[in-house]
Amino acid sequence: MKQTGQPISRLEGTLKVTGAARYAGEFKHEGMLYGYVVNSTIAKGKVIRIDTESAKRIPGVIEIFTHENRPSLAWFDMQYSDMDAPPGSPFRPLYDAQVSYYDQPIALVVAETFETARYAASILHVKYEEEAFHTDLKTNIGKARDPQLGMATLLKPLPPKPKGDFDQAFEEADAQISSAYWHGTEHHNPMEMHATTTFYEEGGKLTIFDKTQGTVNSMLYVCNVFGLSFGDVRVVAPYVGGAFGSGLRPQYQLFMSVMAATQLKRSVRVTLDREQMFSFGHRPPTLQRVRLGATPDGTVTALNHAALAETSQYEDYTEVVVNWSHILYPAKNTQLDYQLVPLDIHTPLDMRAPGGSTGVFAIESAMDELSYQLNMDPLELRLVNYSERDVAQDKPFSSKELRECYRQGAEKFGWSARNPEPRSMKRGHKLVGYGMATGIWECMTVPSRAEAVLSASGRIEVNSAVTDIGTGTLTVMTQIAADEFGLSTDDITFSYGDSDLPLAPIQGGSFTVSSVGSAVVKACQSLRKKLLKRAARMENFSLSQANQASIRFEKDRIVLSDDPAISVSYADLIADHNGKAIKTTKTSIPNAFKLKKYTRAAHSAAFVEVEVDEELGIVNVTRAITAVAAGKIVNPKTARSQLIGSMVWGISKALREETISDSRFGKYLNRNLAEYHLPVHADIHELDAIFVDEDDTIVNPLGSKGIGEIGIVAMAPAIANAIFHATGKRINHLPIHVEDLL
């Protein structure tokens, strides 16, 4: 039986729920020390003096590192860069006395216990020279400018050039929509906080347990910054307790841990607390404007989508925000604009569906508003403007089953029962609203390597440095490998999360299965051929005339299907190889020439029901369905888990999640899970996922498009649209608060 397509439970699930799985901050080493980071309490300026004397006198305090006594490190920006770095000059911890943002790390206290380090950090006295700063996007719009060009634009393309004459088409349109949209700052807040445990070993070798989405990325960063040999640094991330983008770039606890370990020649663990989790990247607040012009039948003739987002003073972080609009809706006259406002903050960071969940909220809310102005069903309006081709780039889609997403989602949800009149549907004293929205997310495949091995013990093993951030990567890769040999998942060992294994990209962008999975297929096929070639030469196993289809791999041997008596054991193959493992390593490199001819995207349609308490303004998402077309679904169980999780995030974005900033001090105020509101079990009701069949022979050898992000992009606008249908109030800022509906 084929393993792909089966709803197999996570192979590491038992370890996680029983507490046997160890995370980055749980590994121990003899004589290990503990570091606690000290963060700045000003938004901009200079550190004039750090008084460390009192703290150093505390028993158990080993050292206090600041910019004044840190080791000599790399000089050039490129050495501090990483796989996810935007254009600009990356942040360098403890580089000098300059403070560039509130909560910047300015010192590390190292002690024999965590509690001692934390206490010593609390009594450090720091004297600053403050400078004027700007941290509020809305009051600094006048500083907006175009993003710098750089390598990041290859993965995050800037908006296409205008087409037609938007101004004239908009002016002449029978129906016009012009609305502004806003969402505030959001932080990732995975359950596992960022931590790094660095084992200092004989000869200066380092084994680093890091909370990361890319072991190779962290290893390269450490080697480049500290001038270490690649062979002397190993980064391991066996389990990651959520990341959502926060682990794409090496965070400063990695730097601090390695710095202390190399200087003190001791093993050192540095763990950030929950408040410090707000001291690095975030989803940037973004101000958008959408203008639509349409004919009476709903055809959109003019489309303008503009966005302003924040970035730091030292890097140009960009997102693909406005491009989605024209890919979804083929208006003949378009104008798309995207600008950045540099502020005195830490560089923003990719957060689940970066740019997509932002931009789709605006265009899908505007389309809903247009549907009411035209007195059209919101779903019908989208079908009228359905794009059979990506006119924005003049390319065909590699595949697109969005129309079927609409049909299946609407049917299962019961969309036809919707009364189109706002405030017309009630359930007791609660107003009921139906809303829907379209989702889209790009499908990328990036170069990856994998190794397939028949081990000396006679077991088939597959290896890759890829991490598993809780998405089910271990399980899915094992399924893919098992199918290549016709075995069950029990017969395959997949090793991962280790920079010593074959090169893998950072885990993000919904491209892991497509990229690493393709490498696994190539490696397994290569090993299969290698084993058959060796078996064919062995006595009593005549395979020279055998058809590939007549060969069957079993748990411990290769068998000729037509005559099972003819077989060769894995032990014999190993013996024939002088007792050594038989291995092969393969690289999967996407055919860029072929792929650039197509627009590759996953699509979704979200349908949502809300109840709004007429007196209290409290909103409940009582049920929601998301229908997704994302190519081949390798594991429906882990895929559904990803999709439902994304839908919960969409509910959070629409109704709960926002980091509040006080621009007088340049600081975030709600840096804890008591005040940074996230959904709890009582907030989540009936959620369902539909996987629409989609065959894509273009995107990659697996035909998989990835689903880590497609589930979130349509949820927030669908909820906002449902709230309008329930209440008649159009709320264009997120999150939507109770007071907005009173």
WOWO-V387208 format. One record per helix or strand of 3 or more residues. SS is the DSSP state (A for helix, B for strand). FROM is the first residue (numbers start at 0). TO is the last residue. If there is no record, write none. Layout:
SS/FROM/TO + SS/FROM/TO
This chain:
A/12/16 + A/23/25 + B/32/38 + B/44/50 + A/52/55 + B/60/64 + A/76/79 + B/104/110 + A/113/121 + B/124/129 + A/137/142 + A/151/154 + A/165/171 + B/174/182 + B/194/199 + A/201/203 + B/205/209 + A/214/225 + A/229/231 + B/232/235 + A/251/263 + B/267/270 + A/274/277 + B/285/293 + B/299/311 + A/322/327 + B/332/342 + A/355/372 + A/377/383 + B/394/396 + A/401/412 + A/414/416 + B/429/441 + B/447/453 + B/459/462 + A/472/484 + A/488/490 + B/491/494 + A/511/535 + A/547/549 + B/550/552 + B/556/559 + A/560/562 + B/566/568 + A/569/575 + B/581/587 + A/591/594 + B/600/612 + B/618/628 + A/635/654 + A/680/682 + B/685/690 + A/709/712 + A/714/726 + A/737/740
